[in-house]
């Protein structure tokens, strides 16, 4: 079947339909890759996967001490960067050499009704999840090699699957997804061979996400190992995917939601919303 598709579609298109192998120990040999959020569960796993595959890795994040503790390998360079501070972004990127890829594996999730969000909750989600990535992309563009990829770990399917009790979070991620889409069109028109990717991993079994593992399992998306998510990220980089969704169920829900939110609600999003209300909703009236 593959060879028939190759003859019909041509080798270039058929190659894009295959999944690159990222467990060879050489899939990123000779490539320079930066990872933002390198001390976190997902960012740390991406750093380790890249090193396994032969990349030269630069780790970026808020705490150089935490990054060095997580990645004691002296060949991994460490650089502080704060996505809430444009000056920190500019200074951090200024020190980078030419890059083949950048993975941004950081973000802020606030899971509660909008009425219980304070100003700081909303500001931080918009700053870290949307404004910071926009500043970061602007500063990174001159640093990227031809065929370079800037990949953001966003979530919510294609970024537009609006789950309840994540209102500010999903708004920031939807903005990021639209930003990536706009940038890819702009870069093509400018003749720049750079891809800006929006990636949606499955829930990962990390320290930050572990308290919600039972909830994700009830919703039909049991957490997967962070290492599995890291391999998904590496495959997406090699494929130059503009949008990639991990997990067939999430992919299907996102596609159905894009066609008809009503159909998506009937197919499962309403049921998911009930579970999210149990976990994050306001207490019943008359209780404390």
Buried (B, 14 or more C-beta within 10 A) or exposed (E): EEEEEBEEEEEEEBEEEEEBEBEEEEBBEEBBBBBBBBBBBBBBBBBBBBBBBBBBBBBBBBEBEBBBEBBEEEEBBBBBBBBBBBEBBBBBBEEBEEBBBBBBBBBBBBBBEBEEBEEEBBBBBBBBBBBBBBBBBBBBBEBBBEEBBBBBBBBBBBBBBBBBBBBBBBBBBBBBBBBBBEBBEEBEEEEBEBBBBBBBBBBBBBEEBEEBBEBBEBBBBEBBEBBBBBBBBBBBBBBBBBBBBBBEEBBBBBBBBEEEBEEBBEBBBEBBBEBBEEBBBEEEEEEE
